């Protein structure tokens, strides 16, 4: 029986079909719950964006997801972040970007970032009291911390724009919005545990066993996410798919991006060829999940690329004079939503499919467990383009 490290959406099932049925229903419930409180705020924000022509207005669900994310990430990290006294936040943020642009230097950058994260960004204590109604200075500080970690850069960019909007409101309205976000966060924490808890029941025991394992590592924050964050990213992936679907359907060609942990052979034995976008499978092992996707792509007219963690996703942005490309990305729960936001920022029409479980050797398991995705979910997304 396969080992479950933190999460598995195939829990007690032969595949993850039941999970996708359940998450679709829960996404509707979450958006319905938000309709009376967060959605009106998102509509106000859209008017603000239109008035100042800040961006091309996106789907309302995206803005609602941003508010949900703010509430949960504030709830999770604000007490810790506000204890940080002095840290080179700009330098750490730039280093997070350098590791994407300069893959050859990534190991050295990761080494130093791991030390700096532990010493400067993750104090040993956090504020005991939960701050539901922060002031703007506190929001600014937390957003800078989010960006410096490299794990929440996309969220920070969006939260900063929300902060600018909130600064235009009267204090009473601002406090009412933050109260609504805090109340929604409490509801989501309780309800998501009821609906999704069976898929994440190993997270807390993993965190307890891993207290010292990640202490000096660059992936410390990514690999020590709370159970609530897993649930946020699960629902976030589903809401993103809803919000991004129309743009994806209108693309002309499709690429499927998968992580290296899906390979059936260790890195040093894999025969995949390096290309500009990542790695291309050569079909060296019939039972390899990447090879199986490659063969499926040959039948259904999509290509497959193996993408190293923390790759520069700007490579997938549409180029003038070329066919518009849609992307289906797969990754584990802790990284998929951040990648989805990044692809959106580069104007890449994307959909996502969660890995059924995590297992890569570099981040999660000392030997490595080959991962997989739900092929039926992938086919459903591909078939949506035929409508």
C-alpha positions in Angstrom: 0.0 0.0 0.0 1.3 3.4 -1.0 2.5 5.7 1.9 0.6 8.9 2.5 2.9 11.7 3.5 0.7 14.7 4.1 -2.3 14.5 1.8 -3.9 12.1 -0.6 -7.0 12.7 -2.7 -7.3 9.0 -3.3 -7.9 8.3 0.4 -9.8 5.0 0.7 -10.6 5.1 -3.0 -9.0 3.5 -6.1 -8.8 6.9 -7.7 -9.6 10.5 -7.0 -12.9 10.7 -8.7 -14.8 11.0 -5.4 -12.6 13.9 -4.4 -13.3 15.8 -7.7 -17.0 15.3 -7.2 -16.8 16.5 -3.6 -14.6 19.5 -4.3 -16.9 20.7 -7.1 -19.8 20.7 -4.7 -17.8 22.4 -2.0 -16.6 25.1 -4.3 -20.2 26.0 -5.0 -20.9 26.0 -1.3 -17.9 28.3 -0.6 -18.9 30.8 -3.3 -22.5 30.7 -2.1 -21.4 31.4 1.5 -19.3 34.3 0.2 -22.1 35.8 -1.8 -23.6 37.8 1.1 -20.3 39.1 2.6 -17.2 38.8 0.4 -18.8 39.1 -3.1 -20.2 42.6 -2.5 -16.7 43.7 -1.4 -15.3 42.2 -4.6 -17.8 44.1 -6.6 -16.7 47.4 -4.9 -13.1 46.5 -5.7 -14.0 46.0 -9.4 -15.5 49.5 -9.5 -12.3 50.9 -8.0 -10.2 49.0 -10.6 -12.4 50.4 -13.4 -12.4 53.9 -12.1 -8.6 54.1 -12.0 -8.0 51.7 -14.9 -5.6 49.5 -12.9 -6.0 46.3 -14.8 -8.3 44.4 -17.2 -11.1 43.3 -14.9 -11.0 39.6 -14.1 -13.7 37.2 -13.1 -15.5 38.0 -9.9 -14.6 34.6 -8.5 -10.9 35.5 -8.7 -11.3 38.5 -6.5 -13.4 36.5 -4.0 -10.6 33.9 -3.9 -8.1 36.7 -3.1 -10.2 37.8 -0.1 -10.5 34.2 1.1 -6.7 33.8 0.7 -6.0 37.1 2.6 -8.1 36.0 5.5 -6.6 32.5 5.8 -3.0 33.6 5.3 -3.4 36.5 7.7 -4.9 34.1 10.2 -2.0 31.7 9.7 1.0 34.0 9.5 0.3 37.5 10.9 1.1 36.6 14.5 4.5 35.2 13.4 5.2 38.0 10.9 4.6 40.9 13.2 7.2 39.5 15.5 9.9 40.0 12.9 11.9 43.1 13.8 14.5 43.6 11.2 15.0 41.6 8.0 16.4 42.4 4.5 12.9 41.7 2.9 13.8 43.3 -0.5 17.0 41.2 -0.8 15.1 38.0 0.1 12.4 38.8 -2.4 15.0 39.4 -5.1 16.7 36.1 -4.2 13.4 34.3 -4.6 13.2 35.7 -8.2 16.9 35.0 -9.0 16.4 31.3 -8.2 13.8 31.1 -11.0 15.8 33.1 -13.5 19.2 31.5 -12.8 18.6 27.7 -12.5 22.4 27.0 -12.4 22.8 29.1 -9.3 19.6 27.8 -7.6 21.3 25.3 -5.2 23.6 28.0 -3.8 20.8 30.6 -3.6 18.5 28.0 -1.9 21.3 27.3 0.7 21.7 30.9 1.7 17.9 31.6 1.6 17.3 28.6 3.9 19.6 30.1 6.5 18.2 33.6 6.1 14.6 32.4 6.2 15.1 30.6 9.5 17.2 33.4 11.2 15.4 36.5 9.9 11.8 35.6 8.8 10.8 32.8 11.2 11.2 33.9 14.8 10.7 31.2 17.5 7.6 32.8 18.9 4.4 34.3 17.5 1.9 36.8 18.9 -0.6 34.9 21.1 -3.5 37.2 20.2 -5.2 37.0 16.8 -5.3 40.3 15.1 -8.6 40.4 13.1 -8.6 44.1 12.5 -5.1 45.1 11.4 -4.0 48.6 10.5 -2.4 49.5 7.2 1.1 49.5 8.6 0.6 45.9 9.7 -0.8 44.9 6.4 2.2 46.5 4.6 4.6 44.6 6.8 2.8 41.2 6.3 2.7 41.8 2.5 6.4 42.5 2.4 7.1 39.3 4.5 4.9 37.3 2.1 6.9 38.5 -0.9 10.2 37.9 0.8 9.4 34.3 1.5 9.1 33.6 -2.2 6.1 31.3 -1.4 3.4 34.0 -1.4 4.8 36.4 -4.0 1.7 36.3 -6.2 -0.7 36.7 -3.2 1.4 39.6 -1.9 1.1 41.4 -5.3 -2.7 41.1 -5.1 -3.0 42.0 -1.4 -1.1 45.2 -2.0 -3.7 46.3 -4.5 -6.5 45.4 -2.0 -4.7 47.5 0.6 -4.7 50.5 -1.7 -8.4 50.1 -2.2 -9.1 49.8 1.5 -7.1 53.0 2.1 -9.8 54.9 0.1 -12.6 53.8 2.4 -13.9 55.2 5.6 -12.6 53.5 8.7 -16.0 52.0 9.6 -16.3 50.4 6.2 -12.7 49.1 6.3 -13.3 47.5 9.7 -16.6 46.0 8.6 -14.8 44.3 5.6 -12.0 42.9 7.8 -14.6 41.6 10.2 -16.4 39.9 7.4 -13.2 38.3 6.2 -12.3 37.1 9.7 -15.8 35.6 10.2 -15.6 33.9 6.8 -12.2 32.5 7.7 -13.6 30.9 10.8 -16.5 29.4 8.9 -14.1 28.0 6.2 -11.7 26.6 8.8 -14.6 24.6 10.4 -16.4 23.6 7.2 -13.4 22.7 5.1 -12.2 20.3 7.9 -15.6 18.6 7.7 -15.6 18.3 3.9 -11.8 17.9 3.1 -10.4 16.6 6.4 -10.3 13.0 5.3 -7.7 13.9 2.6 -5.4 15.9 4.9 -5.5 13.8 8.1 -1.7 13.1 8.0 -0.7 16.8 7.8 -0.5 17.4 11.5 1.4 14.3 12.4 3.9 15.1 9.5 4.4 18.6 11.0 5.1 17.1 14.4 7.6 14.7 13.0 9.3 17.3 10.9 9.9 20.0 13.4 13.7 20.0 12.9 13.9 18.4 9.4 13.2 21.6 7.5 14.8 24.1 10.0 17.5 25.5 7.7 15.9 24.7 4.3 14.7 27.0 1.7 11.5 24.9 1.3 10.7 25.2 5.0 7.5 27.2 4.5 6.2 25.3 1.5 6.7 21.9 3.3 5.3 23.0 6.7 1.9 24.4 5.5 -1.0 24.0 7.9 -3.9 21.8 7.3 -6.1 24.9 6.8 -3.7 26.0 4.0 -4.1 22.6 2.3 -7.8 23.1 2.3 -7.4 26.7 1.0 -5.3 25.5 -1.9 -7.7 22.7 -2.7 -10.6 25.0 -3.0 -8.4 27.6 -4.6 -7.5 25.3 -7.5 -11.2 24.5 -8.1 -12.2 28.2 -8.1 -9.3 29.1 -10.3 -10.4 26.5 -12.9 -13.9 28.0 -12.9 -12.6 31.5 -13.3 -9.9 30.7 -15.9 -12.0 28.2 -18.0 -13.3 30.6 -20.6 -9.9 31.9 -21.5 -8.5 28.4 -21.6 -11.3 27.1 -23.9 -10.4 29.8 -26.4 -6.8 28.7 -26.9 -5.5 26.9 -30.0 -2.9 24.5 -28.6 -2.4 22.9 -25.3 0.6 22.0 -23.1 0.5 19.8 -20.0 3.1 20.7 -17.3 4.0 18.1 -14.8 6.6 17.9 -12.0 9.7 15.7 -12.0 8.3 13.6 -9.2 5.9 11.9 -11.7 8.8 10.2 -13.5 9.1 6.5 -13.0 12.9 6.6 -12.8 15.2 8.6 -10.6 16.5 11.9 -12.0 19.9 10.4 -12.9 18.3 7.5 -14.9 15.6 9.5 -16.6 16.3 10.0 -20.4 14.2 13.1 -20.8 15.8 15.7 -23.0 16.3 19.3 -21.8 14.5 22.0 -23.9 13.9 25.6 -23.3 10.6 25.0 -21.5 11.8 22.2 -19.3 12.3 18.5 -20.1 10.7 16.4 -22.8 10.0 12.7 -22.2 11.7 10.2 -24.6 9.5 7.3 -23.5 12.3 5.2 -21.8 10.0 3.4 -19.4 6.5 2.2 -20.3 5.0 2.3 -16.8 6.3 5.9 -16.2 3.3 8.2 -15.7 4.9 11.0 -17.7 5.5 8.6 -20.6 1.8 7.5 -20.4 0.7 11.2 -20.6 3.1 11.7 -23.5 1.5 8.9 -25.5 -2.0 10.2 -24.6 -0.9 13.6 -25.8 0.2 12.1 -29.2 -3.4 10.8 -29.6 -5.2 13.9 -28.2 -2.9 16.6 -29.7 -1.2 18.1 -26.6 2.4 18.1 -25.6 3.9 17.3 -22.2 6.8 19.0 -20.4 8.5 18.2 -17.1 8.9 21.4 -15.2 11.4 21.7 -12.3 10.1 23.3 -9.1 10.3 27.1 -9.0 10.7 27.4 -12.8 10.3 30.7 -14.6 6.7 30.5 -15.8 7.0 33.6 -18.0 8.3 31.3 -20.7 4.7 30.2 -21.3 3.4 33.7 -22.1 2.0 34.0 -25.6 4.3 35.4 -28.3 3.2 37.7 -31.1 2.5 35.8 -34.3 2.2 32.4 -32.6 -0.8 30.2 -31.8 -2.4 31.0 -28.4 -1.3 28.3 -26.0 -3.4 27.0 -23.1 -1.6 25.3 -20.2 -2.8 22.5 -17.8 -0.5 22.4 -14.8 -0.1 19.7 -12.2 1.6 20.0 -8.9 1.1 19.2 -5.2 -1.4 21.1 -3.1 1.2 23.4 -1.5 2.5 24.9 -4.7 -0.2 24.6 -7.4 -2.3 27.8 -6.6 0.8 30.0 -6.4 1.8 28.7 -9.9 -1.8 29.3 -11.1 -1.6 33.0 -10.0 1.8 33.4 -11.7 0.6 32.0 -15.0 -2.4 34.3 -14.8 -0.1 37.3 -14.2 1.8 36.4 -17.4 -1.5 36.1 -19.4 -1.3 32.3 -19.8 -4.8 30.7 -20.0 -4.4 27.8 -17.5 -6.2 25.0 -15.8 -4.9 22.8 -13.0 -5.0 19.2 -11.8 -3.8 18.3 -8.4 -1.3 15.6 -8.0 -3.2 12.8 -6.2 -0.5 12.9 -3.5 2.9 14.3 -2.8 6.1 12.3 -2.8 9.1 13.9 -4.4 12.5 13.0 -3.0 13.8 16.6 -2.9 11.0 18.0 -0.7 8.9 15.2 0.9 10.3 11.7 1.0 13.8 10.4 1.6 13.5 7.8 -1.2 10.9 9.5 -3.4 7.5 8.1 -4.4 6.4 8.5 -8.0 3.3 10.6 -8.1 0.3 10.7 -10.5 -2.7 12.8 -11.5 -6.3 11.9 -12.3 -6.3 11.2 -16.0 -10.1 11.4 -16.1 -10.0 15.0 -14.7 -7.3 15.8 -17.3 -9.6 14.5 -20.1 -12.5 16.5 -18.8 -10.5 19.7 -19.0 -9.2 18.8 -22.5 -12.8 18.0 -23.6 -14.0 21.4 -22.5 -12.2 22.9 -25.4 -14.4 21.0 -27.8 -17.6 22.5 -26.6 
